[in-house]
């Protein structure tokens, strides 16, 4: 892996314009039901390190306060305004850097909300490519949609990264070391982790979901998640034996101080789910039958959002048929 030291800061301001349309309604016309709004609950994870957990189990975000400014991890256009408000309440420091764990809409579309501070947006080259391609298509579709669930897109613009890297990037900022590592392809086309050794925390993005079924890594109906590669990525991370007290998940609650046990549980989840599904395939079940009949193993029965697993069973089925059942 190549490593770079980033020392200078230059920002790009992205502006957006909005328009409003007034429509007449007949008495028989019904207003679309308002989409439930996620509440981002703030929790301090370590000194100067904060995580915001989505109350609906959607994407989390995190930020780190330093004497020289704020570093933000992940940004969803639907909730990044709440993250910005939490930063303003926590510190008077300006937001200087934003980095993303992967290019999916719920982790990479919210940088527009931070435009006042003109932060530098960092991503991998693969993430940048995705934000110019399929994620841009999905963003435009949601922006044009009248679905209340996509209302946050109406006045927003998709911001592209200012700096892209391959492999790894180390940022020395505010007395802390921010080690960004491109872990490969497990959940998405380019899964990145962020390790801050002085705070003994590692931000995992969607490589780690806690107490919630993982998502399928979809963007503009292109599916990326691959449990086999996901397991391999987790193994590589655990093999480093980094001194991490807390791994911050992309979805679900943070388990402060639980350490590597979170990664071990995520790996076991995939092994157990894969093995159960393999048995059904070998018994001649179709993908429709598997979706209808699959029972979540008891040790993971408390996980939230089972519909996410049902969606993921489809690409997982085809991967198992194509690649076989062995690790």
FENNOR-V229711 format. One record per residue. N is the residue number from 1. RES is the residue in one small letter. SS is DSSP state (hx for helix, st for strand, lp for the rest). PHI is phi in radians with two decimals (999 if undefined). NEAR is the number of other C-alpha atoms within 10 Angstrom. Layout:
N;RES;SS;PHI;NEAR
N;RES;SS;PHI;NEAR
This chain:
1;x;lp;999;8
2;x;lp;-1.64;10
3;x;lp;-2.16;15
4;x;lp;-2.32;14
5;x;st;-1.83;11
6;x;st;-1.77;12
7;x;lp;-2.04;9
8;x;lp;-1.89;8
9;x;lp;-2.21;10
10;x;lp;-2.35;12
11;x;lp;-1.96;14
12;x;lp;-2.19;15
13;x;lp;-1.67;14
14;x;lp;-1.90;17
15;x;lp;-1.85;12
16;x;lp;-2.37;11
17;x;lp;-2.04;8
18;x;lp;-2.29;8
19;x;lp;-2.34;6
20;x;lp;-2.12;7
21;x;lp;-2.23;4
22;x;lp;-1.83;5
23;x;lp;-2.05;5
24;x;lp;-1.46;6
25;x;lp;-2.19;9
26;x;lp;-1.45;6
27;x;lp;-0.98;6
28;x;lp;-1.40;6
29;x;lp;-1.37;8
30;x;lp;-1.78;8
31;x;lp;-1.23;8
32;x;lp;-1.10;10
33;x;lp;-1.13;9
34;x;lp;-1.18;10
35;x;lp;-1.31;11
36;x;lp;-1.09;9
37;x;lp;-1.74;12
38;x;lp;-1.28;16
39;x;lp;-1.74;15
40;x;st;-1.68;23
41;x;st;-1.60;15
42;x;st;-1.47;17
43;x;st;-2.54;14
44;x;st;-1.43;15
45;x;st;-1.72;21
46;x;st;-2.71;17
47;x;lp;-0.93;11
48;x;lp;1.26;13
49;x;st;-2.01;19
50;x;st;-2.24;21
51;x;st;-2.09;25
52;x;st;-2.00;23
53;x;st;-1.71;24
54;x;st;-1.28;21
55;x;lp;-1.20;16
56;x;lp;-1.73;15
57;x;lp;1.41;21
58;x;lp;-1.38;20
59;x;lp;-1.17;26
60;x;lp;-1.51;31
61;x;st;-2.52;30
62;x;st;-2.60;24
63;x;st;-2.58;23
64;x;st;-2.19;23
65;x;st;-1.70;22
66;x;st;-2.21;18
67;x;lp;-1.06;12
68;x;lp;-1.76;13
69;x;st;2.43;17
70;x;st;-2.00;23
71;x;st;-1.94;22
72;x;st;-1.95;26
73;x;st;-2.05;24
74;x;lp;1.25;27
75;x;st;-2.68;30
76;x;lp;-1.76;23
77;x;lp;-1.03;23
78;x;lp;-1.38;22
79;x;lp;-2.33;25
80;x;hx;-1.12;24
81;x;hx;-1.12;18
82;x;hx;-1.21;18
83;x;hx;-1.12;26
84;x;hx;-1.08;17
85;x;hx;-1.12;10
86;x;hx;-1.15;17
87;x;hx;-1.10;22
88;x;hx;-1.07;13
89;x;hx;-1.34;9
90;x;hx;-1.55;12
91;x;lp;-2.66;14
92;x;lp;-1.67;11
93;x;lp;-1.28;15
94;x;lp;-1.40;20
95;x;st;-1.33;26
96;x;st;-1.87;20
97;x;st;-2.41;23
98;x;st;-2.25;22
99;x;st;-2.31;24
100;x;lp;-2.14;27
101;x;lp;-1.38;30
102;x;lp;-2.90;31
103;x;lp;-1.54;28
104;x;lp;-1.18;25
105;x;hx;-0.98;23
106;x;hx;-1.39;21
107;x;hx;-2.23;27
108;x;hx;-2.31;28
109;x;lp;-1.82;28
110;x;lp;-1.69;25
111;x;hx;-1.09;29
112;x;hx;-0.92;24
113;x;hx;-1.18;22
114;x;hx;-1.77;22
115;x;hx;-1.07;18
116;x;hx;-1.06;12
117;x;hx;-1.53;15
118;x;lp;0.93;19
119;x;lp;-1.29;24
120;x;st;-1.47;23
121;x;st;-1.74;21
122;x;st;-1.92;21
123;x;st;-2.69;29
124;x;st;-1.40;27
125;x;hx;-1.10;16
126;x;hx;-1.17;18
127;x;hx;-1.08;27
128;x;hx;-1.07;21
129;x;hx;-1.03;17
130;x;hx;-1.13;20
131;x;hx;-1.22;26
132;x;hx;-1.52;15
133;x;lp;-1.95;13
134;x;hx;-1.14;18
135;x;hx;-1.20;25
136;x;hx;-1.12;21
137;x;hx;-1.11;15
138;x;hx;-1.13;17
139;x;hx;-1.04;22
140;x;hx;-1.11;15
141;x;hx;-1.12;14
142;x;hx;-1.23;17
143;x;hx;-1.12;19
144;x;hx;-1.47;13
145;x;lp;-1.30;14
146;x;lp;-1.73;12
147;x;lp;-1.16;13
148;x;hx;-0.97;13
149;x;hx;-1.17;16
150;x;hx;-1.88;17
151;x;hx;-1.05;18
152;x;hx;-1.11;15
153;x;hx;-1.38;20
154;x;lp;-0.97;18
155;x;lp;-1.76;13
156;x;lp;-1.60;22
157;x;lp;-2.22;22
158;x;lp;-1.44;23
159;x;lp;-1.61;21
160;x;lp;-1.66;22
161;x;lp;-1.11;23
162;x;lp;-1.51;15
163;x;st;-2.32;15
164;x;st;-2.15;15
165;x;st;-2.38;19
166;x;lp;-2.01;15
167;x;lp;1.41;17
168;x;st;-2.71;19
169;x;st;-2.53;22
170;x;st;-1.98;18
171;x;st;-2.00;16
172;x;st;-1.64;12
173;x;st;-2.55;19
174;x;lp;1.05;15
175;x;lp;1.44;10
176;x;st;-2.07;16
177;x;st;-1.90;16
178;x;st;-1.92;19
179;x;st;-1.81;20
180;x;st;-1.64;27
181;x;st;-2.24;23
182;x;st;-1.42;21
183;x;st;-1.43;22
184;x;st;2.04;16
185;x;lp;-2.08;21
186;x;lp;-2.17;22
187;x;lp;-1.55;25
188;x;lp;-2.38;24
189;x;lp;-1.26;20
190;x;lp;-2.71;23
191;x;st;-1.53;25
192;x;st;-2.08;28
193;x;st;-1.97;24
194;x;st;-2.23;25
195;x;st;-1.96;21
196;x;st;-2.07;17
197;x;hx;-1.06;15
198;x;hx;-1.17;14
199;x;hx;-1.92;19
200;x;lp;0.94;17
201;x;st;-2.22;23
202;x;st;-2.41;23
203;x;st;-1.64;24
204;x;st;-1.83;23
205;x;st;1.03;26
206;x;st;-1.46;28
207;x;st;-1.17;29
208;x;st;-2.32;24
209;x;st;-2.09;26
210;x;lp;-1.90;22
211;x;lp;1.01;19
212;x;st;-2.67;21
213;x;lp;-1.21;24
214;x;lp;-1.10;28
215;x;lp;-1.57;21
216;x;lp;-1.69;24
217;x;lp;1.07;21
218;x;st;-1.78;19
219;x;st;-2.53;22
220;x;lp;0.90;15
221;x;lp;1.12;10
222;x;st;-1.85;11
223;x;st;-1.86;16
224;x;lp;-2.08;17
225;x;lp;-1.04;23
226;x;lp;-2.46;20
227;x;hx;-0.98;25
228;x;hx;-1.08;21
229;x;hx;-1.18;15
230;x;hx;-1.04;22
231;x;hx;-1.06;21
232;x;hx;-1.11;17
233;x;hx;-1.11;20
234;x;hx;-1.06;18
235;x;hx;-1.06;14
236;x;hx;-1.11;11
237;x;hx;-1.14;14
238;x;hx;-1.17;13
239;x;hx;-1.13;9
240;x;lp;-1.24;8
241;x;lp;0.92;9
242;x;lp;-1.23;15
243;x;lp;-1.36;15
244;x;lp;-1.93;18
245;x;lp;-1.47;18
246;x;st;-2.40;22
247;x;st;-1.75;27
248;x;st;-1.63;30
249;x;st;-1.42;26
250;x;st;-1.36;29
251;x;st;-2.46;27
252;x;lp;1.63;25
253;x;lp;-1.32;20
254;x;lp;-1.45;23
255;x;lp;-1.86;16
256;x;lp;-1.09;14
257;x;lp;1.47;16
258;x;lp;-1.36;13
259;x;lp;1.10;19
260;x;lp;-1.14;17
261;x;hx;-1.02;13
262;x;hx;-1.13;20
263;x;hx;-1.20;23
264;x;hx;-1.10;14
265;x;hx;-1.17;16
266;x;hx;-1.11;20
267;x;hx;-1.10;21
268;x;hx;-1.10;13
269;x;hx;-0.94;19
270;x;hx;-1.19;17
271;x;hx;-1.13;17
272;x;hx;-1.18;15
273;x;hx;-1.09;19
274;x;hx;-1.06;20
275;x;hx;-1.17;14
276;x;hx;-1.11;15
277;x;hx;-1.20;23
278;x;hx;-1.04;19
279;x;hx;-1.06;12
280;x;hx;-1.22;17
281;x;hx;-1.11;18
282;x;hx;-1.17;10
283;x;lp;-1.47;9
284;x;lp;1.56;10
285;x;lp;-1.27;15
286;x;lp;-1.42;12
287;x;hx;-1.08;18
288;x;hx;-1.11;11
289;x;hx;-1.13;12
290;x;hx;-1.12;18
291;x;hx;-1.06;19
292;x;hx;-1.31;10
293;x;hx;-1.85;11
294;x;lp;-1.08;16
295;x;lp;-1.96;12
296;x;lp;-1.16;15
297;x;lp;-0.96;12
298;x;hx;-0.96;8
299;x;hx;-1.16;9
300;x;hx;-2.04;15
301;x;lp;-1.15;13
302;x;lp;-1.46;13
303;x;lp;-1.13;16
304;x;st;-1.45;17
305;x;lp;0.99;16
306;x;hx;-1.08;15
307;x;hx;-1.09;12
308;x;hx;-1.12;14
309;x;hx;-1.16;20
310;x;hx;-1.03;16
311;x;hx;-1.15;14
312;x;hx;-1.23;21
313;x;hx;-1.05;20
314;x;hx;-1.19;16
315;x;hx;-1.12;16
316;x;hx;-1.13;22
317;x;hx;-1.01;19
318;x;hx;-1.17;12
319;x;hx;-1.14;16
320;x;hx;-1.18;18
321;x;hx;-1.13;12
322;x;hx;-1.32;9
323;x;hx;-1.77;10
324;x;lp;1.59;10
325;x;lp;-1.79;16
326;x;lp;-1.44;10
327;x;lp;-1.06;11
